[in-house]
């Protein structure tokens, strides 16, 4: 009696070595190819190797999702991707594994310049720009061994970035600076400590309006505790800050040290972490909910809207009693009007290079005309009247009693930067000197305090206004955040809301301070620029921001305090 085909197949299967069965059960293996990149303009003089992983399932007819990893290939990533892509637990993605740059030594007797800490630990957008503007375009010039052209998705929701130690903070920084380009971060033994400012992230995460980023953190209790900080505590602080701000964040804590090798805890959790980072794909990653202070001022779903663009440099937004907003294009010497319907129309064809401006209690528009160095007031028929001569001013505020304060940034010398008072009768006097670069100026809602932004520091000064217009009790009162890429906050235009908050246009966006002088919230603008601001609309609840060649607005929960209106006394701050 002959055995059945099924029995024969079963018997033969038992005779095949188990190692061969396991080998046949492996998923299709992707291709990994090594390249060198040595043409960076962002990090000039550097050369670096990188590897590209392309899965068997990749079809060039559809741009692939992207995974970028610092410090080359880690976590056995190609093997993990082979398996997870085959199981359809993550999308088809192309991996790019890149080393940090080196500047080659000029001779055998000299060392290379090692760029790893500079590129990875530093804050700011330089590394993100390197990846987006130089590395990934170079990847797209390559093709696979079977001739498939490499095409990468440009959507942030289709991209993840990862790394260990300094490579981890580099990954987070890239997503933080460019959430439009990277929305998923895998961070192991991350260097969120005081090497190049990474220790500031837990604070910024709590204050900056949340971004659409999903983050997985890994660390161990025996991680480094050295001169730069405590890695173990810093990673937990990151997790708590992300949770506080409502981000999608997960973590895996262990007891290892500073290790990301092939047998490390980081490598072991990588498959599950990657699946979590890509969960629910292609549904987009959502931004967090933010702090209570953020929720008190912004309206969910009400983001920034473009008012106008194509200008040379916008400044001086001012609102009249109707809620119409006016702003200047300084290089073009033009003033524009934004109606209550949002339509932008010309207002002054020759503004005399007007900068700061504000409406007074009599309805006139008071303007700092930088061309003739005058303060000019325009009535409803646009008839000009010179209020003051010889003022090389910048910004101004007009109080309910008709008095003005004008800032003059200054020239050479410690007393060249000035704050100038102009009485309702036209008397002019210098009431303060000594700031590095006096810029934005505003009064408190009760009009008892004057605020002046020092653009070349991280301070906004507070003064008590005296009955004769002079200033007393000068203090460096509002402490602003400064980006890692600058030496100062660039504080420019300032305004208050009716609850007493101070809004400051800075290099980091609009920094919102409480009455006690603390930054509670940071609202980045869509293009990362902010020169001045005001509250407009019929209810004065729309925040307008001049931002380089553009003007943006967003509806808010709060209402602006207008200096041309009668003073109001807000509630005392929470101390």
One Martini backbone bead per residue (centre of mass of N, CA, C, O) as a GRO file, in nm:
protein
  575
    1UNK     BB    1   0.093   0.039   0.026
    2UNK     BB    2   0.063   0.358  -0.049
    3UNK     BB    3   0.133   0.661   0.037
    4UNK     BB    4   0.020   0.952   0.082
    5UNK     BB    5   0.089   1.265  -0.018
    6UNK     BB    6   0.061   1.396   0.264
    7UNK     BB    7   0.244   1.197   0.421
    8UNK     BB    8   0.497   1.240   0.247
    9UNK     BB    9   0.528   1.544   0.298
   10UNK     BB   10   0.553   1.522   0.604
   11UNK     BB   11   0.805   1.340   0.610
   12UNK     BB   12   0.995   1.530   0.445
   13UNK     BB   13   0.980   1.769   0.641
   14UNK     BB   14   1.130   1.621   0.879
   15UNK     BB   15   1.406   1.586   0.703
   16UNK     BB   16   1.435   1.887   0.717
   17UNK     BB   17   1.612   2.119   0.827
   18UNK     BB   18   1.531   2.379   1.036
   19UNK     BB   19   1.718   2.596   0.911
   20UNK     BB   20   1.584   2.586   0.628
   21UNK     BB   21   1.299   2.659   0.708
   22UNK     BB   22   1.367   2.938   0.830
   23UNK     BB   23   1.490   3.054   0.572
   24UNK     BB   24   1.226   3.027   0.397
   25UNK     BB   25   1.051   3.214   0.609
   26UNK     BB   26   1.164   3.455   0.521
   27UNK     BB   27   1.144   3.754   0.426
   28UNK     BB   28   1.186   3.975   0.209
   29UNK     BB   29   1.479   4.129   0.103
   30UNK     BB   30   1.632   4.405   0.115
   31UNK     BB   31   1.823   4.677  -0.004
   32UNK     BB   32   2.169   4.770   0.068
   33UNK     BB   33   2.331   5.092   0.016
   34UNK     BB   34   2.634   5.265  -0.033
   35UNK     BB   35   2.730   5.611   0.037
   36UNK     BB   36   2.858   5.943  -0.054
   37UNK     BB   37   2.868   6.274   0.105
   38UNK     BB   38   3.041   6.604  -0.021
   39UNK     BB   39   2.808   6.870  -0.078
   40UNK     BB   40   2.778   7.073   0.155
   41UNK     BB   41   2.636   7.395   0.253
   42UNK     BB   42   2.556   7.374   0.557
   43UNK     BB   43   2.824   7.171   0.595
   44UNK     BB   44   3.105   7.267   0.515
   45UNK     BB   45   3.346   7.011   0.420
   46UNK     BB   46   3.182   6.763   0.445
   47UNK     BB   47   3.181   6.408   0.510
   48UNK     BB   48   2.968   6.111   0.432
   49UNK     BB   49   2.797   5.829   0.510
   50UNK     BB   50   2.538   5.625   0.344
   51UNK     BB   51   2.230   5.435   0.367
   52UNK     BB   52   2.004   5.232   0.160
   53UNK     BB   53   1.676   5.113   0.204
   54UNK     BB   54   1.502   4.867  -0.007
   55UNK     BB   55   1.225   4.714  -0.060
   56UNK     BB   56   1.070   4.476  -0.246
   57UNK     BB   57   0.777   4.632  -0.238
   58UNK     BB   58   0.877   4.859  -0.398
   59UNK     BB   59   0.708   5.125  -0.591
   60UNK     BB   60   0.783   5.392  -0.804
   61UNK     BB   61   0.484   5.487  -0.855
   62UNK     BB   62   0.519   5.532  -0.533
   63UNK     BB   63   0.601   5.719  -0.295
   64UNK     BB   64   0.780   5.668  -0.019
   65UNK     BB   65   0.836   5.619   0.277
   66UNK     BB   66   1.030   5.751   0.562
   67UNK     BB   67   1.357   5.667   0.714
   68UNK     BB   68   1.566   5.829   0.956
   69UNK     BB   69   1.916   5.769   1.060
   70UNK     BB   70   2.143   5.815   1.286
   71UNK     BB   71   2.457   5.664   1.281
   72UNK     BB   72   2.334   5.479   1.095
   73UNK     BB   73   2.295   5.152   1.148
   74UNK     BB   74   2.023   5.042   1.358
   75UNK     BB   75   1.832   4.800   1.529
   76UNK     BB   76   1.809   4.611   1.281
   77UNK     BB   77   1.624   4.756   1.069
   78UNK     BB   78   1.608   4.593   0.801
   79UNK     BB   79   1.492   4.334   0.930
   80UNK     BB   80   1.241   4.465   1.053
   81UNK     BB   81   1.123   4.576   0.790
   82UNK     BB   82   1.086   4.316   0.639
   83UNK     BB   83   0.872   4.202   0.836
   84UNK     BB   84   0.664   4.444   0.869
   85UNK     BB   85   0.598   4.479   0.570
   86UNK     BB   86   0.499   4.189   0.513
   87UNK     BB   87   0.271   4.223   0.750
   88UNK     BB   88   0.154   4.520   0.737
   89UNK     BB   89   0.258   4.705   1.003
   90UNK     BB   90   0.394   4.878   0.785
   91UNK     BB   91   0.489   5.069   0.556
   92UNK     BB   92   0.636   5.135   0.278
   93UNK     BB   93   0.992   5.188   0.318
   94UNK     BB   94   1.269   5.411   0.323
   95UNK     BB   95   1.601   5.388   0.431
   96UNK     BB   96   1.811   5.636   0.605
   97UNK     BB   97   2.164   5.607   0.688
   98UNK     BB   98   2.351   5.850   0.874
   99UNK     BB   99   2.637   6.014   0.913
  100UNK     BB  100   2.835   6.220   1.039
  101UNK     BB  101   3.037   6.475   0.988
  102UNK     BB  102   3.354   6.552   0.821
  103UNK     BB  103   3.659   6.730   0.833
  104UNK     BB  104   3.924   6.698   0.668
  105UNK     BB  105   4.238   6.684   0.703
  106UNK     BB  106   4.529   6.852   0.581
  107UNK     BB  107   4.689   6.616   0.736
  108UNK     BB  108   4.849   6.359   0.907
  109UNK     BB  109   4.903   6.578   1.159
  110UNK     BB  110   4.586   6.592   1.159
  111UNK     BB  111   4.261   6.639   1.245
  112UNK     BB  112   3.961   6.597   1.225
  113UNK     BB  113   3.645   6.738   1.208
  114UNK     BB  114   3.392   6.680   1.443
  115UNK     BB  115   3.029   6.713   1.381
  116UNK     BB  116   2.829   6.572   1.569
  117UNK     BB  117   2.752   6.778   1.792
  118UNK     BB  118   2.687   7.013   1.608
  119UNK     BB  119   2.457   6.865   1.446
  120UNK     BB  120   2.294   6.715   1.689
  121UNK     BB  121   2.286   6.904   1.960
  122UNK     BB  122   2.187   7.132   1.806
  123UNK     BB  123   1.982   7.374   1.760
  124UNK     BB  124   1.765   7.412   1.516
  125UNK     BB  125   1.744   7.383   1.138
  126UNK     BB  126   2.006   7.269   1.003
  127UNK     BB  127   1.968   6.959   0.997
  128UNK     BB  128   1.697   6.954   0.857
  129UNK     BB  129   1.802   7.092   0.599
  130UNK     BB  130   2.006   6.882   0.523
  131UNK     BB  131   1.809   6.649   0.481
  132UNK     BB  132   1.600   6.801   0.285
  133UNK     BB  133   1.810   6.963   0.079
  134UNK     BB  134   2.043   6.722   0.046
  135UNK     BB  135   2.012   6.420   0.115
  136UNK     BB  136   1.738   6.330  -0.015
  137UNK     BB  137   1.802   6.431  -0.301
  138UNK     BB  138   2.042   6.233  -0.332
  139UNK     BB  139   1.881   5.973  -0.305
  140UNK     BB  140   1.699   6.042  -0.570
  141UNK     BB  141   1.956   5.971  -0.765
  142UNK     BB  142   1.899   5.684  -0.715
  143UNK     BB  143   1.916   5.319  -0.754
  144UNK     BB  144   1.856   5.008  -0.800
  145UNK     BB  145   1.979   4.710  -0.921
  146UNK     BB  146   1.684   4.685  -1.089
  147UNK     BB  147   1.609   5.009  -1.166
  148UNK     BB  148   1.477   5.158  -0.932
  149UNK     BB  149   1.357   5.444  -0.856
  150UNK     BB  150   1.390   5.693  -0.610
  151UNK     BB  151   1.091   5.777  -0.423
  152UNK     BB  152   0.990   6.039  -0.202
  153UNK     BB  153   0.810   6.153   0.032
  154UNK     BB  154   0.694   6.495   0.139
  155UNK     BB  155   0.534   6.398   0.379
  156UNK     BB  156   0.526   6.409   0.719
  157UNK     BB  157   0.334   6.155   0.764
  158UNK     BB  158   0.568   5.973   0.591
  159UNK     BB  159   0.776   6.041   0.837
  160UNK     BB  160   1.075   5.928   0.997
  161UNK     BB  161   1.289   5.974   1.296
  162UNK     BB  162   1.619   5.867   1.427
  163UNK     BB  163   1.802   5.786   1.743
  164UNK     BB  164   2.103   5.800   1.943
  165UNK     BB  165   2.144   6.022   2.163
  166UNK     BB  166   2.239   6.265   1.966
  167UNK     BB  167   2.057   6.139   1.742
  168UNK     BB  168   1.792   6.189   1.899
  169UNK     BB  169   1.791   6.499   1.918
  170UNK     BB  170   1.810   6.536   1.615
  171UNK     BB  171   1.536   6.410   1.554
  172UNK     BB  172   1.362   6.596   1.728
  173UNK     BB  173   1.454   6.865   1.603
  174UNK     BB  174   1.355   6.812   1.318
  175UNK     BB  175   1.053   6.788   1.402
  176UNK     BB  176   1.026   7.055   1.558
  177UNK     BB  177   1.109   7.240   1.313
  178UNK     BB  178   0.967   7.006   1.093
  179UNK     BB  179   0.653   6.883   1.104
  180UNK     BB  180   0.603   6.881   0.788
  181UNK     BB  181   0.847   6.642   0.756
  182UNK     BB  182   0.818   6.524   1.066
  183UNK     BB  183   0.602   6.296   1.278
  184UNK     BB  184   0.824   6.067   1.366
  185UNK     BB  185   0.984   5.952   1.680
  186UNK     BB  186   1.293   5.778   1.762
  187UNK     BB  187   1.420   5.760   2.103
  188UNK     BB  188   1.751   5.690   2.233
  189UNK     BB  189   1.930   5.795   2.482
  190UNK     BB  190   1.876   6.097   2.504
  191UNK     BB  191   2.034   6.432   2.467
  192UNK     BB  192   1.857   6.624   2.708
  193UNK     BB  193   2.104   6.831   2.765
  194UNK     BB  194   2.386   7.056   2.855
  195UNK     BB  195   2.550   7.095   2.568
  196UNK     BB  196   2.336   7.273   2.343
  197UNK     BB  197   2.029   7.313   2.490
  198UNK     BB  198   1.843   7.050   2.538
  199UNK     BB  199   1.729   7.129   2.832
  200UNK     BB  200   1.488   7.320   2.706
  201UNK     BB  201   1.261   7.136   2.598
  202UNK     BB  202   1.059   7.089   2.835
  203UNK     BB  203   0.975   7.389   2.833
  204UNK     BB  204   0.893   7.430   2.535
  205UNK     BB  205   0.675   7.210   2.520
  206UNK     BB  206   0.485   7.364   2.728
  207UNK     BB  207   0.467   7.648   2.550
  208UNK     BB  208   0.445   7.549   2.274
  209UNK     BB  209   0.256   7.500   2.030
  210UNK     BB  210   0.153   7.220   1.928
  211UNK     BB  211   0.266   6.945   1.736
  212UNK     BB  212   0.265   6.695   1.477
  213UNK     BB  213   0.388   6.462   1.706
  214UNK     BB  214   0.537   6.138   1.746
  215UNK     BB  215   0.674   5.976   2.051
  216UNK     BB  216   0.956   5.759   2.124
  217UNK     BB  217   1.097   5.651   2.437
  218UNK     BB  218   1.434   5.554   2.549
  219UNK     BB  219   1.565   5.415   2.866
  220UNK     BB  220   1.807   5.400   3.143
  221UNK     BB  221   1.908   5.405   3.481
  222UNK     BB  222   2.233   5.378   3.375
  223UNK     BB  223   2.275   5.628   3.259
  224UNK     BB  224   2.410   5.914   3.223
  225UNK     BB  225   2.612   6.118   3.481
  226UNK     BB  226   2.733   6.426   3.395
  227UNK     BB  227   2.826   6.742   3.317
  228UNK     BB  228   2.556   6.778   3.125
  229UNK     BB  229   2.392   6.547   3.286
  230UNK     BB  230   2.084   6.350   3.321
  231UNK     BB  231   1.955   6.127   3.113
  232UNK     BB  232   1.733   5.981   3.272
  233UNK     BB  233   1.585   6.239   3.369
  234UNK     BB  234   1.553   6.383   3.095
  235UNK     BB  235   1.367   6.171   2.959
  236UNK     BB  236   1.141   6.193   3.170
  237UNK     BB  237   1.092   6.496   3.126
  238UNK     BB  238   1.004   6.467   2.836
  239UNK     BB  239   0.760   6.283   2.886
  240UNK     BB  240   0.610   6.482   3.075
  241UNK     BB  241   0.589   6.718   2.877
  242UNK     BB  242   0.438   6.572   2.649
  243UNK     BB  243   0.198   6.493   2.823
  244UNK     BB  244   0.113   6.774   2.919
  245UNK     BB  245   0.075   6.872   2.599
  246UNK     BB  246  -0.075   6.614   2.446
  247UNK     BB  247   0.098   6.408   2.329
  248UNK     BB  248   0.210   6.146   2.141
  249UNK     BB  249   0.337   5.917   2.389
  250UNK     BB  250   0.602   5.680   2.440
  251UNK     BB  251   0.764   5.414   2.644
  252UNK     BB  252   1.094   5.259   2.749
  253UNK     BB  253   1.203   5.135   3.050
  254UNK     BB  254   1.518   5.060   3.203
  255UNK     BB  255   1.863   4.936   3.324
  256UNK     BB  256   2.050   5.057   3.136
  257UNK     BB  257   2.278   5.218   2.967
  258UNK     BB  258   2.475   5.364   2.714
  259UNK     BB  259   2.285   5.180   2.483
  260UNK     BB  260   2.259   5.071   2.108
  261UNK     BB  261   2.308   4.794   2.042
  262UNK     BB  262   2.219   4.482   1.917
  263UNK     BB  263   2.147   4.396   2.247
  264UNK     BB  264   1.969   4.615   2.326
  265UNK     BB  265   1.692   4.761   2.442
  266UNK     BB  266   1.643   4.933   2.190
  267UNK     BB  267   1.641   4.692   1.989
  268UNK     BB  268   1.406   4.533   2.125
  269UNK     BB  269   1.184   4.779   2.096
  270UNK     BB  270   1.172   4.865   1.799
  271UNK     BB  271   0.936   4.709   1.666
  272UNK     BB  272   0.708   4.820   1.854
  273UNK     BB  273   0.768   5.120   1.811
  274UNK     BB  274   0.723   5.132   1.506
  275UNK     BB  275   0.432   5.041   1.510
  276UNK     BB  276   0.333   5.277   1.685
  277UNK     BB  277   0.421   5.512   1.498
  278UNK     BB  278   0.229   5.365   1.253
  279UNK     BB  279  -0.034   5.389   1.362
  280UNK     BB  280  -0.314   5.435   1.159
  281UNK     BB  281  -0.208   5.430   0.894
  282UNK     BB  282  -0.275   5.741   0.725
  283UNK     BB  283  -0.336   5.882   0.967
  284UNK     BB  284  -0.282   6.166   1.113
  285UNK     BB  285  -0.096   6.337   1.314
  286UNK     BB  286  -0.158   6.488   1.618
  287UNK     BB  287  -0.189   6.744   1.809
  288UNK     BB  288  -0.181   6.879   2.094
  289UNK     BB  289  -0.346   7.063   2.359
  290UNK     BB  290  -0.192   7.183   2.584
  291UNK     BB  291  -0.216   7.426   2.795
  292UNK     BB  292  -0.412   7.620   2.984
  293UNK     BB  293  -0.297   7.889   2.875
  294UNK     BB  294  -0.358   7.823   2.583
  295UNK     BB  295  -0.672   7.758   2.614
  296UNK     BB  296  -0.739   8.061   2.705
  297UNK     BB  297  -0.664   8.191   2.397
  298UNK     BB  298  -0.735   7.957   2.212
  299UNK     BB  299  -0.898   7.804   1.933
  300UNK     BB  300  -1.004   7.523   1.834
  301UNK     BB  301  -0.915   7.513   1.487
  302UNK     BB  302  -0.783   7.811   1.502
  303UNK     BB  303  -0.572   7.915   1.287
  304UNK     BB  304  -0.378   8.035   1.061
  305UNK     BB  305  -0.412   8.315   0.834
  306UNK     BB  306  -0.394   8.457   0.529
  307UNK     BB  307  -0.391   8.794   0.426
  308UNK     BB  308  -0.095   8.852   0.294
  309UNK     BB  309   0.139   8.887   0.008
  310UNK     BB  310   0.442   9.023  -0.147
  311UNK     BB  311   0.606   9.181   0.031
  312UNK     BB  312   0.885   9.317   0.170
  313UNK     BB  313   0.807   9.468   0.468
  314UNK     BB  314   0.626   9.423   0.753
  315UNK     BB  315   0.445   9.669   0.961
  316UNK     BB  316   0.253   9.846   1.187
  317UNK     BB  317   0.001   9.740   1.326
  318UNK     BB  318  -0.335   9.884   1.323
  319UNK     BB  319  -0.629   9.990   1.508
  320UNK     BB  320  -0.947  10.084   1.496
  321UNK     BB  321  -1.264  10.128   1.625
  322UNK     BB  322  -1.384   9.914   1.410
  323UNK     BB  323  -1.129   9.691   1.342
  324UNK     BB  324  -0.941   9.797   1.147
  325UNK     BB  325  -0.644   9.724   0.957
  326UNK     BB  326  -0.302   9.853   0.955
  327UNK     BB  327  -0.017   9.840   0.725
  328UNK     BB  328   0.332   9.820   0.646
  329UNK     BB  329   0.557   9.881   0.365
  330UNK     BB  330   0.852  10.007   0.393
  331UNK     BB  331   1.014   9.989   0.120
  332UNK     BB  332   0.741  10.092  -0.043
  333UNK     BB  333   0.582  10.316   0.108
  334UNK     BB  334   0.317  10.156   0.227
  335UNK     BB  335  -0.037  10.143   0.304
  336UNK     BB  336  -0.264   9.907   0.448
  337UNK     BB  337  -0.599   9.766   0.436
  338UNK     BB  338  -0.815   9.579   0.662
  339UNK     BB  339  -1.108   9.470   0.650
  340UNK     BB  340  -1.376   9.309   0.798
  341UNK     BB  341  -1.365   9.112   0.532
  342UNK     BB  342  -1.034   9.082   0.465
  343UNK     BB  343  -0.973   9.302   0.269
  344UNK     BB  344  -0.707   9.429   0.073
  345UNK     BB  345  -0.612   9.779   0.064
  346UNK     BB  346  -0.522  10.073  -0.018
  347UNK     BB  347  -0.416  10.380   0.165
  348UNK     BB  348  -0.102  10.458   0.119
  349UNK     BB  349   0.122  10.552  -0.136
  350UNK     BB  350   0.284  10.754   0.080
  351UNK     BB  351   0.434  10.688   0.399
  352UNK     BB  352   0.733  10.763   0.452
  353UNK     BB  353   0.837  10.506   0.579
  354UNK     BB  354   0.655  10.363   0.768
  355UNK     BB  355   0.617  10.212   1.077
  356UNK     BB  356   0.498  10.278   1.338
  357UNK     BB  357   0.146  10.259   1.460
  358UNK     BB  358  -0.147  10.456   1.588
  359UNK     BB  359  -0.442  10.511   1.731
  360UNK     BB  360  -0.629  10.761   1.858
  361UNK     BB  361  -0.891  10.907   2.039
  362UNK     BB  362  -0.954  11.096   1.765
  363UNK     BB  363  -0.886  10.886   1.503
  364UNK     BB  364  -0.601  10.918   1.449
  365UNK     BB  365  -0.302  10.846   1.265
  366UNK     BB  366  -0.004  10.751   1.411
  367UNK     BB  367   0.330  10.811   1.270
  368UNK     BB  368   0.643  10.670   1.191
  369UNK     BB  369   0.851  10.861   0.984
  370UNK     BB  370   1.159  10.764   0.856
  371UNK     BB  371   1.224  10.961   0.637
  372UNK     BB  372   1.166  11.262   0.784
  373UNK     BB  373   1.164  11.227   1.093
  374UNK     BB  374   0.850  11.180   1.193
  375UNK     BB  375   0.543  11.265   1.347
  376UNK     BB  376   0.229  11.162   1.212
  377UNK     BB  377  -0.109  11.282   1.155
  378UNK     BB  378  -0.412  11.130   1.041
  379UNK     BB  379  -0.702  11.187   0.919
  380UNK     BB  380  -0.991  11.086   0.762
  381UNK     BB  381  -0.870  11.256   0.493
  382UNK     BB  382  -0.546  11.235   0.504
  383UNK     BB  383  -0.445  11.464   0.673
  384UNK     BB  384  -0.148  11.599   0.762
  385UNK     BB  385   0.037  11.615   1.086
  386UNK     BB  386   0.294  11.745   1.255
  387UNK     BB  387   0.410  11.653   1.580
  388UNK     BB  388   0.722  11.572   1.517
  389UNK     BB  389   1.066  11.639   1.507
  390UNK     BB  390   1.359  11.462   1.487
  391UNK     BB  391   1.254  11.146   1.472
  392UNK     BB  392   1.420  10.831   1.483
  393UNK     BB  393   1.199  10.614   1.475
  394UNK     BB  394   0.984  10.314   1.528
  395UNK     BB  395   0.777  10.321   1.771
  396UNK     BB  396   0.432  10.345   1.912
  397UNK     BB  397   0.214  10.509   2.159
  398UNK     BB  398  -0.134  10.588   2.244
  399UNK     BB  399  -0.312  10.747   2.467
  400UNK     BB  400  -0.613  10.854   2.596
  401UNK     BB  401  -0.478  11.157   2.646
  402UNK     BB  402  -0.267  11.186   2.378
  403UNK     BB  403  -0.015  11.061   2.449
  404UNK     BB  404   0.333  10.978   2.370
  405UNK     BB  405   0.544  10.695   2.273
  406UNK     BB  406   0.885  10.673   2.151
  407UNK     BB  407   1.111  10.479   1.970
  408UNK     BB  408   1.483  10.476   1.966
  409UNK     BB  409   1.735  10.266   1.896
  410UNK     BB  410   1.993  10.395   1.768
  411UNK     BB  411   2.347  10.395   1.791
  412UNK     BB  412   2.611  10.522   1.938
  413UNK     BB  413   2.602  10.434   2.254
  414UNK     BB  414   2.436  10.399   2.563
  415UNK     BB  415   2.229  10.671   2.502
  416UNK     BB  416   2.096  10.635   2.205
  417UNK     BB  417   1.873  10.481   2.324
  418UNK     BB  418   1.521  10.573   2.319
  419UNK     BB  419   1.260  10.737   2.511
  420UNK     BB  420   0.978  10.927   2.397
  421UNK     BB  421   0.793  11.212   2.494
  422UNK     BB  422   0.455  11.326   2.400
  423UNK     BB  423   0.248  11.556   2.447
  424UNK     BB  424  -0.061  11.683   2.374
  425UNK     BB  425   0.101  11.971   2.310
  426UNK     BB  426   0.411  11.870   2.191
  427UNK     BB  427   0.597  11.791   2.399
  428UNK     BB  428   0.952  11.702   2.414
  429UNK     BB  429   1.106  11.403   2.575
  430UNK     BB  430   1.347  11.227   2.737
  431UNK     BB  431   1.279  10.924   2.953
  432UNK     BB  432   1.498  10.716   2.818
  433UNK     BB  433   1.798  10.517   2.858
  434UNK     BB  434   2.016  10.215   2.776
  435UNK     BB  435   1.921  10.054   2.571
  436UNK     BB  436   2.013   9.869   2.305
  437UNK     BB  437   1.700   9.834   2.148
  438UNK     BB  438   1.447  10.014   2.112
  439UNK     BB  439   1.107   9.924   2.035
  440UNK     BB  440   0.858   9.813   2.142
  441UNK     BB  441   0.534   9.964   2.247
  442UNK     BB  442   0.334   9.979   2.557
  443UNK     BB  443   0.039   9.957   2.749
  444UNK     BB  444  -0.141   9.899   2.994
  445UNK     BB  445  -0.475   9.871   3.046
  446UNK     BB  446  -0.447  10.109   3.280
  447UNK     BB  447  -0.202  10.308   3.189
  448UNK     BB  448   0.052  10.289   3.417
  449UNK     BB  449   0.229  10.122   3.213
  450UNK     BB  450   0.540  10.076   3.048
  451UNK     BB  451   0.645   9.901   2.750
  452UNK     BB  452   0.980   9.782   2.644
  453UNK     BB  453   1.157   9.651   2.381
  454UNK     BB  454   1.466   9.466   2.369
  455UNK     BB  455   1.597   9.332   2.084
  456UNK     BB  456   1.913   9.285   2.216
  457UNK     BB  457   1.753   9.091   2.406
  458UNK     BB  458   1.541   8.921   2.673
  459UNK     BB  459   1.377   9.201   2.715
  460UNK     BB  460   1.109   9.363   2.894
  461UNK     BB  461   1.027   9.669   2.998
  462UNK     BB  462   0.926   9.837   3.307
  463UNK     BB  463   0.712  10.122   3.379
  464UNK     BB  464   0.617  10.404   3.560
  465UNK     BB  465   0.379  10.640   3.509
  466UNK     BB  466   0.380  10.973   3.528
  467UNK     BB  467   0.201  11.266   3.529
  468UNK     BB  468   0.442  11.402   3.331
  469UNK     BB  469   0.552  11.125   3.162
  470UNK     BB  470   0.745  11.006   3.322
  471UNK     BB  471   0.977  10.759   3.445
  472UNK     BB  472   0.961  10.470   3.668
  473UNK     BB  473   1.077  10.181   3.784
  474UNK     BB  474   1.289  10.025   3.628
  475UNK     BB  475   1.254   9.700   3.455
  476UNK     BB  476   1.349   9.371   3.398
  477UNK     BB  477   1.060   9.183   3.346
  478UNK     BB  478   1.048   9.032   3.068
  479UNK     BB  479   1.131   8.694   2.993
  480UNK     BB  480   1.270   8.570   2.709
  481UNK     BB  481   1.308   8.371   2.442
  482UNK     BB  482   1.594   8.218   2.273
  483UNK     BB  483   1.731   8.117   2.006
  484UNK     BB  484   2.006   7.927   1.915
  485UNK     BB  485   2.052   8.116   1.641
  486UNK     BB  486   2.073   8.353   1.860
  487UNK     BB  487   2.145   8.647   2.076
  488UNK     BB  488   1.835   8.720   2.060
  489UNK     BB  489   1.485   8.781   2.047
  490UNK     BB  490   1.377   9.024   1.863
  491UNK     BB  491   1.204   9.225   1.999
  492UNK     BB  492   0.913   9.399   1.912
  493UNK     BB  493   0.614   9.407   1.895
  494UNK     BB  494   0.349   9.520   2.129
  495UNK     BB  495   0.074   9.382   2.335
  496UNK     BB  496  -0.244   9.384   2.495
  497UNK     BB  497  -0.482   9.251   2.690
  498UNK     BB  498  -0.762   9.271   2.905
  499UNK     BB  499  -0.595   9.068   3.115
  500UNK     BB  500  -0.264   9.160   3.084
  501UNK     BB  501  -0.128   9.047   2.859
  502UNK     BB  502   0.178   8.992   2.677
  503UNK     BB  503   0.262   9.055   2.334
  504UNK     BB  504   0.549   8.919   2.149
  505UNK     BB  505   0.752   8.984   1.884
  506UNK     BB  506   0.963   8.718   1.765
  507UNK     BB  507   1.180   8.474   1.656
  508UNK     BB  508   0.961   8.248   1.785
  509UNK     BB  509   0.728   8.447   1.786
  510UNK     BB  510   0.459   8.461   1.999
  511UNK     BB  511   0.499   8.589   2.318
  512UNK     BB  512   0.321   8.500   2.615
  513UNK     BB  513   0.255   8.702   2.898
  514UNK     BB  514   0.230   8.762   3.211
  515UNK     BB  515   0.214   9.003   3.461
  516UNK     BB  516   0.483   8.868   3.602
  517UNK     BB  517   0.689   8.804   3.336
  518UNK     BB  518   0.592   8.527   3.202
  519UNK     BB  519   0.623   8.277   2.984
  520UNK     BB  520   0.348   8.072   2.868
  521UNK     BB  521   0.343   8.127   2.545
  522UNK     BB  522   0.405   7.996   2.205
  523UNK     BB  523   0.342   8.138   1.869
  524UNK     BB  524   0.396   8.022   1.584
  525UNK     BB  525   0.443   8.092   1.262
  526UNK     BB  526   0.430   7.968   0.946
  527UNK     BB  527   0.724   8.134   0.871
  528UNK     BB  528   0.884   8.225   1.148
  529UNK     BB  529   0.764   8.523   1.166
  530UNK     BB  530   0.793   8.844   1.368
  531UNK     BB  531   0.736   9.207   1.411
  532UNK     BB  532   0.417   9.242   1.464
  533UNK     BB  533   0.107   9.356   1.640
  534UNK     BB  534  -0.261   9.303   1.667
  535UNK     BB  535  -0.599   9.378   1.747
  536UNK     BB  536  -0.884   9.282   1.561
  537UNK     BB  537  -1.185   9.352   1.477
  538UNK     BB  538  -1.493   9.422   1.613
  539UNK     BB  539  -1.380   9.259   1.895
  540UNK     BB  540  -1.068   9.232   1.922
  541UNK     BB  541  -1.011   8.887   1.843
  542UNK     BB  542  -0.777   8.937   1.624
  543UNK     BB  543  -0.464   8.825   1.542
  544UNK     BB  544  -0.211   9.027   1.411
  545UNK     BB  545   0.077   8.948   1.189
  546UNK     BB  546   0.382   9.053   1.101
  547UNK     BB  547   0.577   8.851   0.835
  548UNK     BB  548   0.750   9.001   0.643
  549UNK     BB  549   0.588   8.918   0.338
  550UNK     BB  550   0.358   8.880   0.558
  551UNK     BB  551   0.013   8.823   0.678
  552UNK     BB  552  -0.148   8.728   0.982
  553UNK     BB  553  -0.428   8.537   1.134
  554UNK     BB  554  -0.625   8.486   1.449
  555UNK     BB  555  -0.859   8.360   1.639
  556UNK     BB  556  -0.965   8.444   1.970
  557UNK     BB  557  -1.061   8.453   2.313
  558UNK     BB  558  -0.940   8.728   2.323
  559UNK     BB  559  -0.895   9.081   2.398
  560UNK     BB  560  -0.791   9.375   2.314
  561UNK     BB  561  -0.608   9.655   2.429
  562UNK     BB  562  -0.689   9.991   2.386
  563UNK     BB  563  -0.529  10.296   2.421
  564UNK     BB  564  -0.778  10.480   2.312
  565UNK     BB  565  -0.913  10.381   2.550
  566UNK     BB  566  -1.024  10.342   2.839
  567UNK     BB  567  -0.916  10.239   3.116
  568UNK     BB  568  -0.836   9.911   3.251
  569UNK     BB  569  -0.877   9.670   3.521
  570UNK     BB  570  -0.733   9.397   3.583
  571UNK     BB  571  -0.671   9.120   3.712
  572UNK     BB  572  -0.483   8.962   3.909
  573UNK     BB  573  -0.228   8.766   3.922
  574UNK     BB  574  -0.083   8.457   3.928
  575UNK     BB  575   0.177   8.375   4.171
   0.00000   0.00000   0.00000
